């Protein structure tokens, strides 16, 4: 018995492999944060309801409309979708405020009207939308081709 718990309830000692994986994850996270000019912030619980309403408006917008960020009211609410398969309706969605840098990322349906942007490297499609924010004009242009 250690720490007041029977041996069967003790967590086994970490292996070198586990600690190496943790170090790799931390290093990768730190690298991404270092590459990001400012940190992105997940939408806080108290803002989830108004954020969800704006996400719904974005999903139904055709073509992309200017939507005000529901959190800071100072910037634009931006969004991006990507289909998993050509012609499919499942994929990922990214929503973010360009001024306050709040963001949300989901596996979701993709609106029928959405035109996928060609040439987006898969490696940049991480939850934080830094690359998407930097390429916003290209995203808009792809939607104007509808």
C-alpha atoms as a printed R data frame, in Angstrom:
    type eleno elety resid chain resno       x      y       z
1   ATOM     1    CA   UNK     A     1   0.000  0.000   0.000
2   ATOM     2    CA   UNK     A     2   1.328  3.440  -1.005
3   ATOM     3    CA   UNK     A     3  -0.258  6.856  -0.571
4   ATOM     4    CA   UNK     A     4  -3.146  5.242   1.291
5   ATOM     5    CA   UNK     A     5  -4.198  3.197  -1.779
6   ATOM     6    CA   UNK     A     6  -3.900 -0.551  -2.243
7   ATOM     7    CA   UNK     A     7  -1.209 -1.589  -4.745
8   ATOM     8    CA   UNK     A     8  -3.906 -2.613  -7.253
9   ATOM     9    CA   UNK     A     9  -5.139  1.026  -7.363
10  ATOM    10    CA   UNK     A    10  -1.695  2.576  -7.785
11  ATOM    11    CA   UNK     A    11  -0.810  4.034 -11.150
12  ATOM    12    CA   UNK     A    12   2.110  2.118 -12.619
13  ATOM    13    CA   UNK     A    13   5.349  4.025 -12.998
14  ATOM    14    CA   UNK     A    14   5.574  5.856 -16.311
15  ATOM    15    CA   UNK     A    15   7.650  4.213 -18.967
16  ATOM    16    CA   UNK     A    16  10.255  6.078 -20.968
17  ATOM    17    CA   UNK     A    17   7.932  5.785 -23.971
18  ATOM    18    CA   UNK     A    18   5.098  7.564 -22.118
19  ATOM    19    CA   UNK     A    19   7.328 10.387 -20.960
20  ATOM    20    CA   UNK     A    20   8.828 10.759 -24.455
21  ATOM    21    CA   UNK     A    21   5.322 11.018 -25.959
22  ATOM    22    CA   UNK     A    22   4.357 13.620 -23.392
23  ATOM    23    CA   UNK     A    23   7.525 15.593 -24.144
24  ATOM    24    CA   UNK     A    24   6.799 15.393 -27.886
25  ATOM    25    CA   UNK     A    25   3.247 16.648 -27.337
26  ATOM    26    CA   UNK     A    26   4.406 19.506 -25.122
27  ATOM    27    CA   UNK     A    27   7.149 20.419 -27.579
28  ATOM    28    CA   UNK     A    28   4.683 20.376 -30.493
29  ATOM    29    CA   UNK     A    29   2.184 22.515 -28.555
30  ATOM    30    CA   UNK     A    30   4.913 24.978 -27.581
31  ATOM    31    CA   UNK     A    31   6.180 25.112 -31.173
32  ATOM    32    CA   UNK     A    32   2.703 25.909 -32.489
33  ATOM    33    CA   UNK     A    33   2.223 28.601 -29.842
34  ATOM    34    CA   UNK     A    34   5.610 30.108 -30.669
35  ATOM    35    CA   UNK     A    35   4.649 30.223 -34.359
36  ATOM    36    CA   UNK     A    36   1.356 31.935 -33.488
37  ATOM    37    CA   UNK     A    37   1.773 35.689 -33.112
38  ATOM    38    CA   UNK     A    38  -0.892 35.795 -30.390
39  ATOM    39    CA   UNK     A    39  -2.512 32.961 -28.527
40  ATOM    40    CA   UNK     A    40  -5.938 31.737 -29.572
41  ATOM    41    CA   UNK     A    41  -8.528 31.310 -26.845
42  ATOM    42    CA   UNK     A    42 -11.200 28.611 -26.752
43  ATOM    43    CA   UNK     A    43 -14.670 30.077 -26.402
44  ATOM    44    CA   UNK     A    44 -15.481 30.327 -22.708
45  ATOM    45    CA   UNK     A    45 -18.523 28.636 -21.250
46  ATOM    46    CA   UNK     A    46 -20.365 31.913 -20.580
47  ATOM    47    CA   UNK     A    47 -20.185 32.810 -24.296
48  ATOM    48    CA   UNK     A    48 -21.188 29.411 -25.732
49  ATOM    49    CA   UNK     A    49 -24.863 30.258 -26.303
50  ATOM    50    CA   UNK     A    50 -24.322 33.463 -28.279
51  ATOM    51    CA   UNK     A    51 -21.401 31.822 -30.111
52  ATOM    52    CA   UNK     A    52 -23.642 28.905 -31.148
53  ATOM    53    CA   UNK     A    53 -26.293 31.295 -32.499
54  ATOM    54    CA   UNK     A    54 -23.654 33.000 -34.635
55  ATOM    55    CA   UNK     A    55 -22.306 29.624 -35.807
56  ATOM    56    CA   UNK     A    56 -25.818 28.723 -36.971
57  ATOM    57    CA   UNK     A    57 -26.087 32.023 -38.856
58  ATOM    58    CA   UNK     A    58 -22.721 31.337 -40.499
59  ATOM    59    CA   UNK     A    59 -23.797 27.833 -41.501
60  ATOM    60    CA   UNK     A    60 -26.898 29.227 -43.201
61  ATOM    61    CA   UNK     A    61 -25.165 32.262 -44.779
62  ATOM    62    CA   UNK     A    62 -24.736 32.080 -48.527
63  ATOM    63    CA   UNK     A    63 -22.356 33.390 -49.668
64  ATOM    64    CA   UNK     A    64 -20.131 34.398 -46.786
65  ATOM    65    CA   UNK     A    65 -21.622 37.378 -44.993
66  ATOM    66    CA   UNK     A    66 -19.954 39.764 -42.620
67  ATOM    67    CA   UNK     A    67 -20.897 38.621 -39.148
68  ATOM    68    CA   UNK     A    68 -19.858 40.547 -36.062
69  ATOM    69    CA   UNK     A    69 -18.043 38.597 -33.376
70  ATOM    70    CA   UNK     A    70 -20.632 37.882 -30.665
71  ATOM    71    CA   UNK     A    71 -18.007 38.102 -27.906
72  ATOM    72    CA   UNK     A    72 -15.990 41.281 -28.499
73  ATOM    73    CA   UNK     A    73 -18.295 43.049 -31.012
74  ATOM    74    CA   UNK     A    74 -15.142 44.643 -32.420
75  ATOM    75    CA   UNK     A    75 -14.106 42.167 -35.073
76  ATOM    76    CA   UNK     A    76 -15.407 39.800 -37.677
77  ATOM    77    CA   UNK     A    77 -16.760 36.336 -36.978
78  ATOM    78    CA   UNK     A    78 -15.020 34.145 -39.555
79  ATOM    79    CA   UNK     A    79 -15.556 30.546 -40.535
80  ATOM    80    CA   UNK     A    80 -14.177 27.802 -42.709
81  ATOM    81    CA   UNK     A    81 -15.403 24.342 -43.652
82  ATOM    82    CA   UNK     A    82 -13.581 21.431 -45.253
83  ATOM    83    CA   UNK     A    83 -15.158 18.286 -46.639
84  ATOM    84    CA   UNK     A    84 -13.599 14.949 -45.840
85  ATOM    85    CA   UNK     A    85 -14.569 13.553 -49.245
86  ATOM    86    CA   UNK     A    86 -15.304 15.360 -52.513
87  ATOM    87    CA   UNK     A    87 -19.050 15.785 -52.809
88  ATOM    88    CA   UNK     A    88 -19.607 14.630 -49.237
89  ATOM    89    CA   UNK     A    89 -21.385 16.551 -46.547
90  ATOM    90    CA   UNK     A    90 -19.187 15.627 -43.539
91  ATOM    91    CA   UNK     A    91 -15.971 17.325 -42.579
92  ATOM    92    CA   UNK     A    92 -14.606 19.926 -40.225
93  ATOM    93    CA   UNK     A    93 -15.593 23.435 -39.264
94  ATOM    94    CA   UNK     A    94 -13.589 26.299 -37.812
95  ATOM    95    CA   UNK     A    95 -15.135 29.428 -36.316
96  ATOM    96    CA   UNK     A    96 -13.158 32.346 -34.950
97  ATOM    97    CA   UNK     A    97 -13.181 36.010 -34.041
98  ATOM    98    CA   UNK     A    98 -10.389 37.823 -35.852
99  ATOM    99    CA   UNK     A    99 -10.096 40.554 -33.218
100 ATOM   100    CA   UNK     A   100 -10.491 38.782 -29.861
101 ATOM   101    CA   UNK     A   101  -8.989 35.517 -31.222
102 ATOM   102    CA   UNK     A   102 -11.681 33.277 -29.738
103 ATOM   103    CA   UNK     A   103 -12.110 30.052 -31.710
104 ATOM   104    CA   UNK     A   104 -13.974 26.794 -31.987
105 ATOM   105    CA   UNK     A   105 -13.304 23.723 -34.134
106 ATOM   106    CA   UNK     A   106 -15.623 20.772 -34.760
107 ATOM   107    CA   UNK     A   107 -16.187 17.701 -36.836
108 ATOM   108    CA   UNK     A   108 -19.430 18.662 -38.525
109 ATOM   109    CA   UNK     A   109 -21.684 18.835 -41.530
110 ATOM   110    CA   UNK     A   110 -20.497 21.113 -44.332
111 ATOM   111    CA   UNK     A   111 -23.111 23.385 -45.945
112 ATOM   112    CA   UNK     A   112 -24.051 22.402 -49.498
113 ATOM   113    CA   UNK     A   113 -23.254 25.918 -50.724
114 ATOM   114    CA   UNK     A   114 -19.661 25.829 -49.392
115 ATOM   115    CA   UNK     A   115 -16.879 25.725 -52.015
116 ATOM   116    CA   UNK     A   116 -13.840 23.900 -50.683
117 ATOM   117    CA   UNK     A   117 -10.619 25.868 -50.980
118 ATOM   118    CA   UNK     A   118  -8.098 23.891 -53.028
119 ATOM   119    CA   UNK     A   119  -4.509 23.553 -51.896
120 ATOM   120    CA   UNK     A   120  -4.968 23.859 -48.132
121 ATOM   121    CA   UNK     A   121  -2.179 21.778 -46.574
122 ATOM   122    CA   UNK     A   122  -3.644 19.271 -44.113
123 ATOM   123    CA   UNK     A   123  -0.917 20.086 -41.603
124 ATOM   124    CA   UNK     A   124  -2.255 23.624 -41.098
125 ATOM   125    CA   UNK     A   125  -5.743 22.444 -40.194
126 ATOM   126    CA   UNK     A   126  -5.172 22.338 -36.464
127 ATOM   127    CA   UNK     A   127  -7.846 23.559 -34.063
128 ATOM   128    CA   UNK     A   128  -6.275 27.038 -33.790
129 ATOM   129    CA   UNK     A   129  -7.171 28.886 -37.026
130 ATOM   130    CA   UNK     A   130  -3.972 30.924 -37.471
131 ATOM   131    CA   UNK     A   131  -3.348 29.768 -41.057
132 ATOM   132    CA   UNK     A   132  -7.015 30.196 -41.963
133 ATOM   133    CA   UNK     A   133  -7.056 33.707 -40.530
134 ATOM   134    CA   UNK     A   134  -3.926 34.631 -42.500
135 ATOM   135    CA   UNK     A   135  -5.547 33.298 -45.714
136 ATOM   136    CA   UNK     A   136  -9.004 34.798 -45.187
137 ATOM   137    CA   UNK     A   137  -9.016 36.660 -48.520
138 ATOM   138    CA   UNK     A   138  -8.353 33.388 -50.388
139 ATOM   139    CA   UNK     A   139 -11.212 31.726 -48.511
140 ATOM   140    CA   UNK     A   140 -13.532 34.585 -49.480
141 ATOM   141    CA   UNK     A   141 -12.409 34.416 -53.121
142 ATOM   142    CA   UNK     A   142 -13.177 30.671 -53.263
143 ATOM   143    CA   UNK     A   143 -16.719 31.384 -52.098
144 ATOM   144    CA   UNK     A   144 -17.212 34.128 -54.711
145 ATOM   145    CA   UNK     A   145 -16.614 31.539 -57.458
146 ATOM   146    CA   UNK     A   146 -19.966 29.903 -56.663
